[in-house]
Amino acid sequence: MTHPFEQYNLKPYLIEAIKEIGFQEPTEIQRKVIPEIKKGRDIIGQSQTGSGKTHAFLLPLFNQIDPSREQVQIVITAPSRELSDQLFQAASQLAAHSEEEIIVQQFIGGTDKQRQIDKLTQKQPHVAIGTPGRMNDLVKQNALLTHTASYMVMDEADMTLDMGFLEEVDQIAARLPENGQMLIFSATIPQSLQPFLKKYMKNPINIVIENQQVISDRVENWLISTKGKKRVDVIHQLLTLGQPYLALVFANTKDKVDEIAKGLGDRGLDVAVVHGGISSRERRRVMRQIQNLDYQYVVASDLAARGIDIKGVSHVINAEIPHELDFFIHRVGRTGRNGMDGIAVTLYSPGEEKAIETLESMGISFQPKEVKQGEVIDTHDRNRREQRKDQNSKEAFDSEIHGMRKKAKKNVKPGYKRKIERKKEEKRRKARKLNKK
């Protein structure tokens, strides 16, 4: 049976990589972007994070790589180290399936620049991914030779602009051949980005993807505050309350995965661990055990869990808020499959309100919950207190009445409420008289 992505005439190794990731059908942006890239068109793609745009450009570009040419063929910029790392991991996963070696290198700030220069002196990568500042430094020092690249991608262009990196991207783009293909992806296209687009793009096609429902109706999407509690204690409570059929707990780093797994183990749970620090042989063994339902609880990192496609995942717990909506959707999408119901839980601390608001602004709706007396119950919206403060601040503050209330609370005597009401009425009468004057 043919795979849906075979319609794009991708090389066999890319189809194998897609199968490992678990992609079943192309997303809307992939359906629209892949054919246009294959035609050689410059593209401005607008879509929210999590729409599948990363593979919309990686797959057709990797399809064009000639491994025998030991030159830079693709340049990809991202405005932050985290975003760059996600692109690097996705590209590395594709490259790992190629029989011929495809070299993918990442260049970001905070790493040893001299070591990168020494490595580039020996060999240039086929795919260069990184943050604009570090990449531009290496380009200016003639260490990273981008003039051979046929393709350039600026990912998250609006964020690149906001963070002040457009000048660096401009300088990188200036070194590329004139007949190169330019691909820009962004949630929005600010007006101040237009001069750059006109400078480097030739009759670009605009592809705009409207926001889609990002979570299945079959999934209950809970939000639980960890205020005043250890996160691992809350996770343990959730895992032992509902007796999940199979629960996946996600963390952002392998160190955090290990920390949570140890904490749950110390509390008596038998937990499987899946992250990039585990050898491929060990990971395959653990995955077989998970598939055989030898484990009820799995703690995993995002990138290591991309290939996990297990039937019957009843619960997903975000031990940490993922850095990107892509990962949030990927995590939550592990449950509520094939017509089954599922529960997704996101834990947050009071300092992570902004991250929750960002997810909500992208179309994610949460049900506020709390764990109380051995059960999960509905709780008030986390914004209620702020709304109440706003309401209270709008009400007129009567210091005299307030003082009487405080005094009355200390000396509760019969008739104190009537006295307060009489005082209120007296003040209202005086106010009316003044208004008439």
Beta strands, then each sheet from edge to edge (+ up, - down):
strand 1: 43-46
strand 2: 74-77
strand 3: 104-107
strand 4: 127-130
strand 5: 151-154
strand 6: 181-186
strand 7: 205-208
strand 8: 219-225
strand 9: 247-251
strand 10: 271-274
strand 11: 297-301
strand 12: 315-318
strand 13: 342-348
strand 14: 367-372
strand 15: 375-378
sheet 1: 3+ 4+ 2+ 5+ 6+ 1+ 7+
sheet 2: 10+ 11+ 9+ 12+ 13+ 8+ 14+ 15-
end
